[in-house]
Amino acid sequence: MLVVTAMLLCVLAGLGKVEAPVDIEASLTTCTHLVYGFAVIDGSSYKLVPLDEYQELDSGKGYYRAVTSIKKRYPGLNILLSVGGLADPVKEKYLTLVCEHCKPHLYNTLEQ
């Protein structure tokens, strides 16, 4: 039996236009998934790092924690971290590696 469930994907690509993650909460009542961006891949360690440490980490504005804390008020909300973006220094290499993995498994592409 095939069960189809409605899904509404909401994207928050950085917080330059809102003061804090709580400013978007009114929209979250209809979202099933929230994609927050961005993290990037460090060109030397190949580890995920925040695009803007001051905005994202607790030593600055702490938006990573603020976004994930929304889950306490919306427990059914799936929060995903978007990797990449225009400022990612290893974007092309990353996409090549991921696409090599995606194609044999019949994925069309990767959300980044």
C-alpha positions in Angstrom: 0.0 0.0 0.0 1.4 3.4 -1.0 0.9 6.2 1.6 1.4 9.7 0.4 2.0 12.3 3.1 2.1 16.0 2.4 5.4 17.7 2.9 6.3 21.4 2.9 10.0 22.2 2.7 11.0 25.6 4.1 14.5 27.0 3.4 16.3 29.5 5.5 19.5 30.4 3.6 21.4 32.4 6.2 20.0 35.0 8.5 21.0 38.2 6.9 17.4 39.3 6.4 16.0 38.3 9.8 17.2 39.3 13.2 17.0 35.8 14.7 15.7 32.4 14.0 12.6 33.0 16.2 11.6 35.6 13.6 10.6 32.8 11.2 8.5 30.8 13.7 5.2 32.0 12.4 6.0 30.3 9.1 7.0 27.0 10.8 3.5 26.0 11.6 3.1 24.7 8.1 6.6 23.4 7.5 7.5 19.8 7.8 11.2 20.3 6.9 13.5 23.3 7.5 16.7 23.5 5.5 19.2 25.9 7.1 22.3 27.2 5.4 25.0 27.2 5.2 27.9 25.1 6.2 30.9 24.7 3.9 33.7 22.1 3.5 37.1 23.3 4.7 39.5 23.0 1.8 42.3 21.6 3.9 40.6 19.3 6.4 37.5 18.5 4.3 35.4 18.9 7.5 32.2 20.8 7.7 32.6 24.3 9.1 30.2 27.2 9.4 30.2 29.7 6.5 30.2 32.5 9.1 31.5 31.5 12.5 30.3 34.8 14.1 26.7 34.2 13.0 26.6 30.5 13.6 28.6 29.5 16.7 27.8 30.2 20.3 30.9 32.4 20.6 29.0 34.8 18.3 25.3 35.1 17.7 24.7 31.3 18.1 22.3 30.8 15.2 23.1 27.1 14.8 21.8 26.5 18.4 18.9 28.9 17.9 17.7 27.1 14.8 18.1 23.6 16.3 16.3 24.8 19.5 13.2 25.4 17.4 12.8 21.6 17.4 11.8 21.8 21.1 8.7 23.9 20.1 8.1 22.0 16.8 9.0 18.4 17.6 7.7 17.1 14.2 9.9 19.5 12.3 12.9 18.0 10.5 15.8 20.3 10.4 18.5 19.8 7.8 21.8 21.6 7.4 22.5 22.7 3.8 26.1 22.2 2.8 27.7 24.3 0.0 26.5 27.5 -1.4 28.3 30.1 -3.6 31.1 30.7 -1.0 32.1 27.1 -0.6 35.8 26.8 -1.6 35.7 23.1 -2.5 32.2 23.1 -4.0 33.2 21.7 -7.4 35.3 18.8 -5.9 32.5 18.0 -3.4 29.8 17.9 -6.2 32.0 15.7 -8.3 32.5 13.2 -5.5 28.8 13.2 -4.5 27.5 12.9 -8.0 29.8 9.8 -8.5 27.9 8.3 -5.5 24.4 9.5 -6.5 24.3 8.3 -10.1 24.7 4.6 -9.5 21.9 4.8 -7.0 19.7 6.7 -9.4 19.5 10.0 -7.5 19.0 12.9 -9.9 21.2 15.3 -7.9 22.0 16.6 -4.5 20.4 19.5 -2.7 23.2 21.9 -1.7 
